[in-house]
Amino acid sequence: MTQNKGNSQRQIRTSILCLICACTVLLSGCSKATNETIQVTPTPTTEATAPAATNNATEQPNASSGTNTEGLPADVSVQRVIKEVTLKNGYHKKIELLTDGSKRVTITDPSQKIVLQQIEYDGKITTSNGKQVTVKVEGGGEQTITIPDHVVIEDEDKLGLMPGVDIEWTVNAEGQIESVELEN
């Protein structure tokens, strides 16, 4: 189980890294990819002091690199910054721990415009009714989610949406589920 979870996390990290590279190449105006690697420079983490969030899906996320609560679910705020790094070509990546146990990943370009913003959840399914599942979120409470029909569930071990199965899902800035992965 630990090895599968480690492989899954490695695959997710690799996918995010590939996405960052692709965005960097596309946004820098380059027509050809290079063999350069992303240079990561750690910056000090800081404790976030954000007011309570409101869920207003019509508002666009704040384009600043500071902590913002727009686009977060109701009653969720930033607990602390987990990691903050400067990427190649002036891009910036910030990972924040939210009060509901999830992590928000934000990537901004050199002008501080948000290129990618998503919330990542990990937990264990407690009940299931079709594509509606209740999940005990790691580091948080319980959440009931409905997986949209257009989202393909990654389920290599053919576990299904059953109680006791580990589940990871990603939500975009508009609050829509983008990906779901099951693990044993």
Backbone bond lengths (Angstrom), bond angles and torsions (degrees), N, CA, C in turn:
res aa  C-N    CA-C-N  psi(-1)  N-CA   C-N-CA  omega(-1)  CA-C   N-CA-C  phi
1 M - - - 1.448 - - 1.522 110.75 -
2 T 1.326 116.71 -43.78 1.454 119.73 -179.71 1.515 110.64 -65.72
3 Q 1.338 116.60 -38.63 1.453 119.20 179.57 1.520 110.71 -66.40
4 N 1.341 118.27 -41.69 1.465 120.93 178.13 1.516 110.78 -63.80
5 K 1.338 117.40 -42.43 1.455 120.58 179.34 1.523 110.34 -64.56
6 G 1.340 116.35 -39.99 1.462 120.55 177.67 1.516 111.24 -63.81
7 N 1.338 115.96 -42.98 1.470 119.43 177.22 1.509 110.80 -63.51
8 S 1.319 117.14 -41.10 1.461 120.99 179.93 1.522 110.76 -63.78
9 Q 1.313 116.35 -45.56 1.461 119.77 179.22 1.521 110.32 -64.17
10 R 1.326 117.27 -37.81 1.456 121.13 178.23 1.524 109.57 -64.45
11 Q 1.348 117.26 -40.61 1.457 120.60 178.62 1.522 110.81 -64.49
12 I 1.318 117.24 -41.23 1.463 121.26 179.09 1.522 109.84 -63.86
13 R 1.320 116.23 -46.21 1.467 119.71 179.87 1.526 110.85 -62.34
14 T 1.331 116.07 -40.81 1.461 119.88 178.36 1.513 110.79 -63.59
15 S 1.329 117.05 -41.51 1.464 120.86 178.56 1.521 111.04 -62.42
16 I 1.329 116.86 -43.77 1.464 120.92 179.47 1.523 109.89 -64.38
17 L 1.331 116.82 -41.83 1.462 120.60 178.95 1.522 110.70 -62.45
18 C 1.337 116.83 -41.90 1.474 120.28 177.54 1.523 110.53 -63.44
19 L 1.329 117.36 -40.24 1.453 121.53 178.09 1.526 110.77 -62.52
20 I 1.320 116.43 -42.54 1.461 120.84 178.50 1.530 109.89 -61.82
21 C 1.325 115.98 -44.95 1.472 119.79 179.72 1.521 110.69 -61.61
22 A 1.334 116.91 -45.48 1.460 120.86 -179.00 1.525 110.54 -62.44
23 C 1.325 117.06 -44.13 1.467 120.59 178.98 1.525 110.68 -63.28
24 T 1.318 116.17 -40.83 1.456 120.22 179.89 1.522 110.72 -61.18
25 V 1.326 117.07 -46.34 1.457 121.24 -179.60 1.523 110.30 -64.85
26 L 1.331 116.83 -46.07 1.458 120.27 -178.25 1.525 112.24 -64.54
27 L 1.310 116.78 -44.04 1.457 120.25 -175.35 1.521 113.27 -79.27
28 S 1.308 117.84 -17.24 1.464 119.25 178.69 1.523 111.50 -85.56
29 G 1.322 117.30 -4.18 1.448 120.77 177.32 1.514 113.39 83.20
30 C 1.309 117.46 8.46 1.461 120.67 179.32 1.518 109.51 -75.86
31 S 1.324 116.13 143.14 1.456 119.88 177.68 1.512 111.75 -98.72
32 K 1.320 117.78 -13.40 1.461 121.32 179.39 1.520 108.79 -127.64
33 A 1.336 115.69 141.01 1.461 120.76 174.71 1.518 108.45 -74.16
34 T 1.319 116.87 152.07 1.462 121.17 178.38 1.505 109.60 -114.89
35 N 1.324 116.17 172.63 1.456 121.38 178.82 1.513 111.64 -91.98
36 E 1.322 118.14 10.37 1.460 120.93 -179.37 1.513 109.92 -72.15
37 T 1.302 115.86 149.48 1.464 120.30 177.04 1.517 109.13 -100.97
38 I 1.309 115.64 159.77 1.462 120.86 177.97 1.517 108.39 -72.92
39 Q 1.319 115.85 132.29 1.452 120.85 178.00 1.520 107.70 -97.22
40 V 1.318 116.33 119.31 1.450 121.28 -177.66 1.506 108.40 -104.51
41 T 1.323 115.87 125.35 1.451 122.07 178.15 1.515 108.10 -119.10
42 P 1.340 118.20 108.49 1.460 119.02 -178.39 1.522 111.62 -65.49
43 T 1.320 115.12 145.30 1.456 121.47 173.78 1.515 107.55 -120.64
44 P 1.310 118.22 157.53 1.454 119.75 -177.73 1.527 111.50 -63.08
45 T 1.327 115.05 143.29 1.459 118.83 176.04 1.516 109.01 -85.39
46 T 1.327 115.36 150.45 1.454 120.61 -179.91 1.507 109.66 -129.56
47 E 1.294 116.51 154.20 1.464 121.56 176.33 1.519 108.29 -80.80
48 A 1.313 116.50 127.66 1.460 121.32 -179.33 1.522 109.91 -86.58
49 T 1.308 115.40 138.19 1.454 120.43 174.85 1.510 107.26 -123.88
50 A 1.313 115.49 85.73 1.460 120.98 -175.65 1.519 110.06 -108.74
51 P 1.345 117.34 145.66 1.449 119.99 176.31 1.528 110.38 -71.07
52 A 1.320 117.38 168.38 1.457 122.14 179.60 1.522 109.50 -58.25
53 A 1.341 115.32 142.99 1.463 120.89 -176.07 1.516 111.41 -86.80
54 T 1.318 114.30 154.35 1.452 120.42 170.24 1.505 107.23 -119.98
55 N 1.315 116.98 145.86 1.451 120.64 -178.39 1.514 108.88 -96.96
56 N 1.321 116.92 101.75 1.450 122.19 179.29 1.516 107.46 -129.57
57 A 1.324 116.81 93.95 1.458 122.02 -172.12 1.520 113.33 -66.53
58 T 1.339 118.82 -16.38 1.457 119.91 -177.92 1.521 112.23 -82.47
59 E 1.326 117.76 -18.19 1.453 120.29 179.33 1.524 109.92 -79.63
60 Q 1.318 116.23 144.66 1.455 121.26 176.63 1.525 107.85 -84.90
61 P 1.344 117.82 147.92 1.455 120.01 177.80 1.522 111.00 -61.17
62 N 1.311 115.54 149.24 1.448 122.56 178.17 1.526 108.98 -62.11
63 A 1.304 117.40 133.49 1.464 121.16 -176.09 1.523 112.61 -83.79
64 S 1.302 119.28 0.68 1.456 120.20 -179.74 1.519 109.71 -79.91
65 S 1.319 115.50 163.38 1.455 118.86 178.18 1.522 110.97 -86.40
66 G 1.313 118.55 -2.55 1.452 121.79 178.95 1.512 111.20 -76.64
67 T 1.321 115.81 173.44 1.457 120.70 179.99 1.515 109.24 -71.90
68 N 1.333 116.47 131.53 1.453 120.69 175.24 1.509 108.94 -133.12
69 T 1.307 116.08 156.89 1.458 120.69 -178.12 1.510 112.22 -110.08
70 E 1.327 117.92 -0.69 1.452 120.13 178.42 1.517 109.65 -67.67
71 G 1.323 116.22 141.31 1.449 121.11 -179.73 1.509 113.50 84.97
72 L 1.328 117.77 -2.52 1.459 120.87 177.47 1.529 109.40 -87.86
73 P 1.332 117.04 151.96 1.469 119.21 175.40 1.532 110.77 -60.01
74 A 1.336 116.12 158.34 1.466 121.50 179.37 1.532 109.57 -57.05
75 D 1.308 116.63 143.45 1.468 124.21 177.75 1.525 113.73 63.33
76 V 1.331 118.25 20.22 1.461 122.32 177.28 1.519 107.73 -117.95
77 S 1.323 115.24 135.90 1.460 120.04 177.09 1.517 108.85 -137.57
78 V 1.320 116.05 173.98 1.456 121.70 -179.82 1.527 108.07 -80.39
79 Q 1.334 115.35 125.41 1.457 120.64 178.39 1.527 110.31 -84.08
80 R 1.353 115.60 -47.70 1.467 119.80 177.68 1.518 109.07 -166.22
81 V 1.334 115.78 162.35 1.449 122.28 174.59 1.527 107.52 -86.59
82 I 1.333 115.86 123.55 1.467 120.96 -179.83 1.518 110.34 -83.18
83 K 1.331 115.58 -46.23 1.460 120.15 -175.58 1.521 108.63 -151.89
84 E 1.322 115.31 142.34 1.455 121.13 178.34 1.521 106.85 -143.27
85 V 1.345 116.37 121.06 1.455 120.20 -176.59 1.524 110.25 -135.57
86 T 1.326 115.06 153.49 1.453 121.60 172.93 1.514 106.93 -99.03
87 L 1.335 115.59 128.46 1.452 122.02 -179.34 1.521 109.59 -97.91
88 K 1.302 116.66 178.10 1.454 123.50 178.37 1.526 110.90 -58.98
89 N 1.311 117.63 147.89 1.468 125.48 176.31 1.529 112.86 62.41
90 G 1.318 118.21 28.22 1.458 121.47 173.99 1.515 115.63 81.91
91 Y 1.312 117.94 6.52 1.462 120.28 176.70 1.522 108.55 -74.79
92 H 1.331 115.68 155.70 1.450 121.81 -174.04 1.528 108.94 -133.61
93 K 1.324 117.72 135.87 1.466 122.17 178.85 1.522 109.07 -123.17
94 K 1.329 115.21 132.00 1.459 120.83 178.72 1.526 108.55 -130.62
95 I 1.337 116.49 132.65 1.462 122.73 175.45 1.519 106.78 -116.77
96 E 1.347 115.57 122.63 1.463 121.14 -177.09 1.524 110.30 -118.75
97 L 1.323 116.54 138.90 1.454 122.27 173.46 1.526 107.85 -85.74
98 L 1.332 116.35 127.39 1.458 121.05 -179.36 1.526 109.98 -98.83
99 T 1.323 116.34 161.03 1.458 121.16 -175.46 1.521 113.71 -68.19
100 D 1.346 118.64 -14.54 1.467 120.41 177.79 1.524 112.03 -93.07
101 G 1.340 118.05 7.34 1.452 122.43 177.97 1.518 113.92 94.36
102 S 1.314 118.46 -5.35 1.464 121.69 -179.47 1.525 110.17 -88.02
103 K 1.350 114.95 174.92 1.459 121.38 177.77 1.525 108.08 -126.26
104 R 1.331 115.86 133.14 1.462 120.36 175.89 1.520 108.42 -103.00
105 V 1.344 115.25 128.48 1.457 122.62 178.03 1.524 108.01 -108.96
106 T 1.334 116.20 124.65 1.461 121.52 179.38 1.520 108.56 -127.19
107 I 1.338 115.84 129.40 1.464 121.53 174.72 1.521 107.00 -119.33
108 T 1.345 115.72 128.00 1.458 121.07 179.88 1.524 109.42 -119.79
109 D 1.345 115.65 153.04 1.460 121.11 177.36 1.529 109.14 -85.60
110 P 1.339 118.17 179.05 1.470 120.25 -177.61 1.530 114.13 -58.39
111 S 1.346 118.22 -25.94 1.463 120.21 178.55 1.530 112.11 -89.73
112 Q 1.329 117.17 12.50 1.466 125.23 178.46 1.534 113.44 70.60
113 K 1.326 117.53 14.81 1.461 121.38 175.21 1.528 108.52 -79.55
114 I 1.329 116.96 135.42 1.454 121.30 -178.18 1.528 109.97 -71.74
115 V 1.330 115.61 124.30 1.454 122.97 177.95 1.525 109.62 -95.29
116 L 1.333 117.59 -39.25 1.455 123.80 -179.13 1.517 108.45 -144.97
117 Q 1.331 115.96 134.14 1.461 119.98 172.88 1.514 107.52 -145.98
118 Q 1.328 116.03 123.76 1.451 120.67 179.26 1.520 109.86 -149.41
119 I 1.332 114.95 159.75 1.458 121.58 178.16 1.520 107.37 -114.56
120 E 1.341 116.12 131.54 1.457 122.31 -178.11 1.526 109.33 -111.43
121 Y 1.344 115.78 131.04 1.458 122.73 179.87 1.523 109.73 -118.70
122 D 1.340 116.60 145.19 1.466 124.03 172.66 1.514 106.73 -131.12
123 G 1.330 116.74 140.99 1.452 119.10 177.18 1.508 111.92 -174.46
124 K 1.337 115.10 -169.63 1.453 122.69 -179.10 1.521 107.75 -125.46
125 I 1.346 115.69 131.17 1.465 120.73 179.58 1.524 108.96 -67.03
126 T 1.348 116.55 129.59 1.460 120.79 176.68 1.525 111.46 -103.49
127 T 1.330 118.28 -36.47 1.466 122.17 175.20 1.514 108.54 -142.55
128 S 1.340 114.87 156.43 1.454 120.25 -177.75 1.520 109.97 -144.24
129 N 1.345 115.06 136.98 1.456 121.86 175.07 1.524 106.91 -140.86
130 G 1.332 116.26 88.54 1.458 120.07 -174.80 1.513 109.72 68.48
131 K 1.336 116.73 -126.55 1.468 121.00 179.26 1.523 111.76 -93.98
132 Q 1.326 117.42 9.03 1.458 121.25 173.84 1.526 107.52 -102.61
133 V 1.333 115.95 120.10 1.455 120.93 -177.05 1.529 110.07 -129.74
134 T 1.313 114.80 148.78 1.463 121.05 172.45 1.519 106.18 -104.69
135 V 1.334 115.71 132.15 1.455 121.80 -173.12 1.519 109.49 -125.83
136 K 1.328 116.52 134.85 1.458 122.54 169.45 1.526 105.83 -86.43
137 V 1.334 116.32 106.56 1.465 122.05 -175.55 1.523 109.21 -76.60
138 E 1.352 115.81 135.11 1.468 120.34 176.01 1.516 108.92 -60.21
139 G 1.319 117.52 127.06 1.452 121.76 178.16 1.517 114.11 75.61
140 G 1.326 118.40 9.68 1.459 121.24 -178.48 1.517 111.13 -148.04
141 G 1.312 115.81 -162.05 1.453 121.39 -178.54 1.520 111.29 -91.87
142 E 1.327 115.10 -155.97 1.454 121.38 177.19 1.510 110.30 -96.35
143 Q 1.338 115.71 147.34 1.460 121.79 176.54 1.518 108.35 -135.46
144 T 1.323 115.25 142.00 1.454 120.34 172.43 1.521 107.08 -106.13
145 I 1.329 115.80 124.29 1.463 120.86 -179.72 1.520 109.44 -123.47
146 T 1.309 115.69 151.15 1.461 122.28 172.72 1.521 107.15 -115.38
147 I 1.319 115.65 120.09 1.456 120.96 -177.91 1.526 108.20 -82.36
148 P 1.329 118.16 119.94 1.470 120.75 -179.67 1.530 111.30 -61.66
149 D 1.325 116.06 151.05 1.463 121.38 -179.04 1.522 112.93 -61.43
150 H 1.340 118.61 -31.22 1.459 120.92 -177.24 1.532 113.47 -77.14
151 V 1.333 117.67 -12.00 1.463 121.16 -179.53 1.529 109.02 -85.64
152 V 1.329 116.08 123.58 1.459 121.58 177.54 1.526 108.01 -83.29
153 I 1.318 116.01 127.32 1.465 121.49 -179.84 1.524 108.43 -87.83
154 E 1.343 116.14 118.68 1.465 120.27 176.15 1.521 107.71 -76.24
155 D 1.329 115.85 115.66 1.463 121.86 -175.06 1.523 108.87 -143.47
156 E 1.336 116.55 70.29 1.464 122.24 -176.16 1.523 112.50 -59.18
157 D 1.317 117.81 -34.66 1.465 121.62 -176.69 1.524 112.93 -91.63
158 K 1.333 117.50 5.59 1.476 123.37 178.74 1.537 111.28 54.68
159 L 1.341 115.02 48.67 1.459 121.39 -178.12 1.525 112.10 -81.77
160 G 1.301 117.17 -35.93 1.462 121.31 -177.03 1.522 111.24 76.42
161 L 1.310 115.35 169.92 1.470 121.61 -179.47 1.529 109.19 -82.48
162 M 1.321 115.75 73.95 1.462 122.50 -175.91 1.529 110.38 -114.59
163 P 1.345 117.49 149.82 1.462 119.97 175.59 1.531 111.29 -55.87
164 G 1.333 115.88 139.34 1.452 122.09 179.54 1.515 114.05 94.19
165 V 1.328 118.46 -11.78 1.460 122.43 -179.35 1.529 109.11 -83.75
166 D 1.333 115.89 136.26 1.468 120.78 175.47 1.519 108.98 -73.52
167 I 1.325 116.21 139.69 1.463 121.62 -178.66 1.524 108.96 -135.12
168 E 1.325 114.97 139.52 1.462 122.01 173.51 1.512 106.35 -125.51
169 W 1.342 116.95 137.03 1.457 119.70 175.86 1.510 110.41 -144.40
170 T 1.342 114.09 154.11 1.452 122.24 -177.50 1.520 108.64 -119.32
171 V 1.343 115.30 135.71 1.463 122.44 -179.78 1.521 107.84 -118.67
172 N 1.333 117.37 133.38 1.458 120.81 179.93 1.528 110.85 -80.06
173 A 1.323 117.11 179.48 1.469 122.17 -176.44 1.523 112.60 -63.45
174 E 1.339 117.33 -21.82 1.465 121.21 178.70 1.531 112.04 -87.66
175 G 1.341 117.58 0.87 1.452 121.39 178.22 1.519 114.21 85.73
176 Q 1.327 118.04 13.47 1.460 122.04 -178.97 1.523 110.20 -98.51
177 I 1.342 116.09 138.20 1.451 120.99 177.95 1.519 109.24 -69.02
178 E 1.338 115.95 128.34 1.465 121.14 -179.29 1.526 112.94 -104.75
179 S 1.329 117.70 -34.40 1.462 120.49 -178.12 1.524 109.73 -150.10
180 V 1.339 114.91 151.53 1.458 122.15 179.17 1.526 107.40 -139.83
181 E 1.342 116.58 135.81 1.463 121.22 177.96 1.521 108.60 -135.10
182 L 1.330 115.43 135.80 1.463 121.67 178.73 1.509 109.61 -108.67
183 E 1.347 116.26 145.15 1.462 122.54 178.75 1.515 108.73 -141.87
184 N 1.347 115.95 158.12 1.466 118.22 176.91 1.494 111.46 -96.04
